[in-house]
Amino acid sequence: MKHPSFLTQLKDVYGLQLLGAQIQRFGDGHIHQTFLIEDGVRQYILQQFNNSVFKNPERISHNLGILLDQINANELPFELPLPIPNLKGELFTVIDGDYFRLSPFIKGKCINEVNNSHQAFMAAKAFAQFIKAGSHIDASLFQEVIPGFNNLELRYEQLLDALSSTKRSVSGELKILVDFYLSQKDLVEEYLIWKKKLPLRLTHNDTKINNLIFSEDLTKVNAIIDLDTLTAGYVYYDFGDLVRTVACTESESSTNWNNIAVDQAKYDALFNGFLEIGAGTFTGEEIQSLSFGGKMMTCIMGFRFLADYLNGNIYYTIHYGEQNLHRSKNHMYLLKALRKMCP
């Protein structure tokens, strides 16, 4: 679509020759509005940043600035399409109260589902390589973009708060789920133990498969994208979220309860990918913590989906009234399977 007035402002703030270029909607992201810009020479990704979801864009800018300055990008066999600074050196540009950013366009293919264990292996290697390339950075420099995002203790307390104030009748299926998740207090206690043992590192914190750009033939990873959630974290966060989203036999919204299990081949591929890259960089305790990561990240999402249902479905987008309840039930089955596999 044509957008000449905006293109004029882009030219002014970035010094790019974009007059007359076409802006086309790009991708299927649910948070930011994303466009592909072509100026006849290069292609760029333009995002209108959703600061109602990410309420502290200055923290994202701070973290990405550290990454730009300190990441060992030459150690990575793929691209990190970080925002291009405008002429003032700023990573975000504010136009009429809206936040925008411009990034290089990386060719390739995004997928929403891992079809085989080799794809899982490549994904795990890529995210582990990202952590390794930033292992020399002082993790305390990063700011929390969403405070308490992966804090299992906090999420447990939020579930208790939701339970104490809910207007729903806690009976039947809902009571079964509430009782199950309240019984996961031992995972909260284990989380607190690992917190004392492990070093904080640069972590991605949203390791879904569609945050990778693969080559068109799916034989290699071209880029890691969606770096808004990067901050200081633990290695098992990124491994665990891969387990939750890649190694489950069903998607997180599936209601095929009897089919929800751990895909052992994909799980092993994820573990081997992290181990291959992390050997010599990750500590022995970090490697030991990986099996906890799958359980922890599945549990934390179960807490969050169930709390949102108890709160009246105010956070996650739903397509029917019981969807968050069913998402938490889905994660209950996966968590049971992971706990059986990794007691």
PETA-V950592 format. One line per field, one symbol per residue. phi: phi as a letter, one per 30 degrees, with the letter a starting at -180 (. if undefined). psi: psi as a letter, one per 20 degrees, with the letter a starting at -180 (. if undefined). burial: 1 if it has 24 or more other C-alpha atoms within 12 Angstrom, else 0. A space follows every 10 residues. Layout:
phi->???
psi->???
burial->???
This chain:
phi->.daddddddd eddcicdcdi dccbebibdc ccdbbccbcj cbcbccbcdd dddcdbeddd eedddddedb dddddcdbcc ddeddddcic dcccbhiccb bbbddcdlbc bcbdcadddd dddddddddd dddcdddddd ddcddbeiec cddddddddd ddddcdcddd bhdddededd ddddeddddd edddedccdd bdbdiadddd ccccdecica cdacbhcdcd adacededdd ddedccdddb ddcdcdedcd acdddddddd ddddddddej cddeddddde ddeddddddd ddeddddddd djhccddbca dcddddddde dddddedddd dbd
psi->qqmhghhghg gghikqnjpi rppqqpakqi gqppqpppji grqqpppopn jhgnimhhhg ggghggghhi qmhiipjrqn mqqpqaijjq hqppokiqpq qpqqppqbpq qippirhghg gggggghhhg gghjiipohi hqqpgopjgk ohgghghhgg ghhhjqjqon rchghggggg hhijhhhghh ghghhhhqqp rpqgjmlqhj jqorrhjkir phqpamjhjp apaqhighgh hgghigjqiq rijqjmgiio rpohghghgg ghghgghipi gqrhhgghig hhgggghggh hggggghhgh iklifqpqir hjghghghgg hgggggghhh hm.
burial->0000011001 0011010100 1010000000 0111111100 0011111110 1000001111 1111111000 1000010111 1111100001 1111000011 1111111011 1011001111 1111111111 1111101010 0111110011 1110110111 0110000000 0001001101 1101101100 1001100111 1111111111 1111000001 1111111111 1111111111 1111111111 1111101001 1110111111 1111111100 1100011011 1111111111 1111111111 1110010000 0111111111 1111111110 000
